[in-house]
Amino acid sequence: MKERVDLTVQVGPIVLKNPVMVASGTFGYGREMADLVPLEQLGAVVVKGISSKPRPGNHPPRIVEATAGLINSIGLENVGVEMFIRDKLPYLRKRNVPTIVNIFGESPEEYVEVASALSEVDGILALEVNISCPNVRSGGICFGASAEMAAQVVRAVKDSTHLPVIAKLSPQVTSIAQIAKAVEGGGADIISCINTIPAMAADIYTRKPRLGNVFGGLSGPAIKPIALKSVFDVVREVSVPVIGIGGIATAEDALEFLLVGARAVQVGTVNFANPMASIEIIEGIKNFCEQQNISRIEDYIGTLQLPTL
Ligand SMILES: Cc1cc2nc3c(=O)[nH]c(=O)nc-3n(C[C@H](O)[C@H](O)[C@H](O)COP(=O)(O)O)c2cc1C
């Protein structure tokens, strides 16, 4: 049967069957969610950030609720690249799930080590380079904050892999457009934004921070308007495609990002409350297109009409 609406999107060098992916760190390595979500229906799964060696992450508590969001200080816990390739990737490959691997490191050399190892195996659609993590005290934290270092690390990854490179930007900068321009110059094929926003919470009775790490990163609906503005700014600055991330919980949220010019979106925090959210978002986008007589989602992307000011 022919699909009612064509949701296919071209995102630079990659083609997705629909523009909805799940965001890194909110969907494990995919398999954990397989009993709850039909993985092959997703545009792509972006797996938890991978480093060269396994990492235990930060002290608990590592997640607290905030108004309309979460603050997390997971601290990039992961199994390391070797175990990821051996124990996690084969399942996604067997099920034919479009898989994007999020990577990070504490030096350009570590990024290169992880990227090189992942480039030697089949079943990976692209690498997403996390140049920003407010939860880690050392290393990678700095890359995303400086245009020069951001470009440097993206260039190092790009030179070490044949896979498409997605640079994932932090909102904690003076000008996200400037960083976007720099990573485009560093060879990024695609830009994704935004990562979490630095945040904290304190218990007024115990007089202690509510996170073991004191600080964390805010995500969820609370950050959506900030993320939307970031995407808007980046889309206008660069010519590579942009993936929108931040507080997307409904089809309307996703459509808002597509409207301002994101060619795809990632769905994060809402997965914890409703693992089926991304599937419902895909269906909701399809329904919207039908109601609006849009036969291809590509025709809707970037059609925001701005007032003449
Ligand atoms: C618990 C948790 C873990 C995360 N881990 C990662 C990670 O490993 N790498 C990364 O680039 N982003 C990570 N993120 C950031 C998300 O991928 C996403 O950029 C951010 O949460 C904003 O989207 P959202 O509001 O839809 O969650 C994590 C977010 C959460 C909530």
The ligand as an SDF file (V2000), in Angstrom:
LIG
                    3D

 31 33  0  0  0  0  0  0  0  0999 V2000
   19.5360   11.4180   30.9320 C   0  0  0  0  0  0  0  0  0  0  0  0
   20.1400   12.1060   29.7410 C   0  0  0  0  0  0  0  0  0  0  0  0
   21.3450   11.6270   29.1980 C   0  0  0  0  0  0  0  0  0  0  0  0
   21.9250   12.2640   28.0930 C   0  0  0  0  0  0  0  0  0  0  0  0
   23.0880   11.7680   27.5590 N   0  0  0  0  0  0  0  0  0  0  0  0
   23.6300   12.3630   26.4450 C   0  0  0  0  0  0  0  0  0  0  0  0
   24.8230   11.8290   25.8330 C   0  0  0  0  0  0  0  0  0  0  0  0
   25.3620   10.7950   26.2410 O   0  0  0  0  0  0  0  0  0  0  0  0
   25.3460   12.4990   24.7590 N   0  0  0  0  0  0  0  0  0  0  0  0
   24.7410   13.6330   24.2410 C   0  0  0  0  0  0  0  0  0  0  0  0
   25.2340   14.2080   23.2530 O   0  0  0  0  0  0  0  0  0  0  0  0
   23.5940   14.1270   24.7810 N   0  0  0  0  0  0  0  0  0  0  0  0
   23.0340   13.5160   25.8570 C   0  0  0  0  0  0  0  0  0  0  0  0
   21.8690   14.0220   26.3950 N   0  0  0  0  0  0  0  0  0  0  0  0
   21.2410   15.2210   25.7910 C   0  0  0  0  0  0  0  0  0  0  0  0
   20.0840   14.8290   24.8690 C   0  0  0  0  0  0  0  0  0  0  0  0
   20.5080   14.0010   23.8100 O   0  0  0  0  0  0  0  0  0  0  0  0
   19.3830   16.0920   24.3020 C   0  0  0  0  0  0  0  0  0  0  0  0
   20.3240   16.8390   23.5500 O   0  0  0  0  0  0  0  0  0  0  0  0
   18.8250   16.9940   25.3970 C   0  0  0  0  0  0  0  0  0  0  0  0
   18.2970   16.2190   26.4560 O   0  0  0  0  0  0  0  0  0  0  0  0
   17.7310   17.9450   24.8830 C   0  0  0  0  0  0  0  0  0  0  0  0
   16.6360   17.2380   24.3340 O   0  0  0  0  0  0  0  0  0  0  0  0
   15.2950   16.8760   25.1900 P   0  0  0  0  0  0  0  0  0  0  0  0
   14.8570   18.1440   25.8500 O   0  0  0  0  0  0  0  0  0  0  0  0
   14.3100   16.3450   24.1890 O   0  0  0  0  0  0  0  0  0  0  0  0
   15.7000   15.8280   26.1890 O   0  0  0  0  0  0  0  0  0  0  0  0
   21.2720   13.3900   27.5040 C   0  0  0  0  0  0  0  0  0  0  0  0
   20.0640   13.8650   28.0510 C   0  0  0  0  0  0  0  0  0  0  0  0
   19.4830   13.2310   29.1370 C   0  0  0  0  0  0  0  0  0  0  0  0
   18.1860   13.7490   29.6840 C   0  0  0  0  0  0  0  0  0  0  0  0
  1  2  1  0
  2  3  1  0
  2 30  2  0
  3  4  2  0
  4  5  1  0
  4 28  1  0
  5  6  2  0
  6  7  1  0
  6 13  1  0
  7  8  2  0
  7  9  1  0
  9 10  1  0
 10 11  2  0
 10 12  1  0
 12 13  2  0
 13 14  1  0
 14 15  1  0
 14 28  1  0
 15 16  1  0
 16 17  1  0
 16 18  1  0
 18 19  1  0
 18 20  1  0
 20 21  1  0
 20 22  1  0
 22 23  1  0
 23 24  1  0
 24 25  2  0
 24 26  1  0
 24 27  1  0
 28 29  2  0
 29 30  1  0
 30 31  1  0
M  END
$$$$
